[in-house]
Amino acid sequence: MTSPTFLLLLVLCTPSRSYFAPPKDSCFCQLSGNIDECSCNINTVDHFNNIKVYPRLRSLLRKDYFRFFKVNLKRECPFWHDDSKCAMKYCHVLPCGEGEVPQGIKGEGGRGAEAKCEEDKQLDYLNKTISEKMRGDLVMWTAYDYAQDEFCVKDDKDEDAEYVDLLLNPERFTGYKGPSANRIWNSIYLENCFRPKTFYSLYIPSHMLSNMCLEERVYYRAISGLHSSINIHLCANYLLSNSHGLSLTNPKGEWGPNLKEFKRRFSPETTNGEGPNWLRNLYFVYLLELRALAKAAKYLEQEKYYTGNEMEDFDTQMAVKDLLNVAKPFTGHFDESTMFTGSEQAKRLKNEFKEHFRNVTRIMDCVGCDKCKLWGKLQTRGLGTALKILFSQNFNQKKLFRLQREEIVALFNAFGRLSTSIYKLDDFRQMLHEHEEL
């Protein structure tokens, strides 16, 4: 029998798609009311996402510019020796073959190429007027300026990096689990998160977050929200075949929602009461990435989204502008302006924040399932790109701030994953309600 408390926590989140009237004490529901560190409430986000954002993103992310992502899945784990590669065929990633990726994407066309060309012209001019030593120093200074903005360790320039078609390699539960998978999240939470002093459990109880400063809380909620989103994807696209990955009716595997797994991951009874708070953190990281899109709207509206297909490129530009026109006027954006302000201590905290997250992107190389690694790398890079936009010291300096194509692809796809998670919550609400009526 499903817990009445858990059912109530899920049903009350979206007025436009709710299934029965909530009782008067619904204010105690963890999935209602204001979102922590933000000015809007969950009901507002549900309606805004499900009606305005999700349909637009679903269409946009099928465009060629956003479906091909260059990534190195062969990097060794830098933190521990790991020989727990997933042997199931569903963990395998099929890279793009010769001729499958549009030439315009391979050629780095568009605004990024134009910016690089302009930079090369400036350096060419300087090469004629300054000494060799000064040229070397200038290259180092430029690289240093760019590095100060980075929240991710990039791999798309690696020799082993390959293009992957995200539509042909969807995120879903492949059967990868156990000590190897647990070690990833243990390392993230225990070694690369801010934590209250003398507290050593894996997850920080929600009532203890008030003992941390704003920046530390934001970091933890973002990681927790990303984790929740990934868990929702896995529950919504769960491997329903037997443990060997075999299916008599469909050799390619059977996939679908798994309500039992969803309850195991988020029910108060199985999470020491914290599951509903983890779902709240999903809404938080959604607002954080939404704010990054809105802040970078002017930059993103000037991007060419070049693939070489003139008609599709124009459609992509229009679709991006349409999405950004929805994002910009949203009134409940996350406010990054209060973070990392003032003292030298704030500067040190920002550097620590950045290093923690860089390590999280490195940990993705330790994931034993290639498909899980692909989507882990994409979503952490997307979140890292959002953090770069929000906290870059060079954001308002056109010559110093730049987003590469893979960052833009990761940013939109990562936000698409969060948007899908919020949308899928309604499916689980309905399933839980129908299960209760049986």
Disulfide bonds with the S-S distance in Angstrom:
Cys77-Cys366 1.99
Cys86-Cys91 2.12
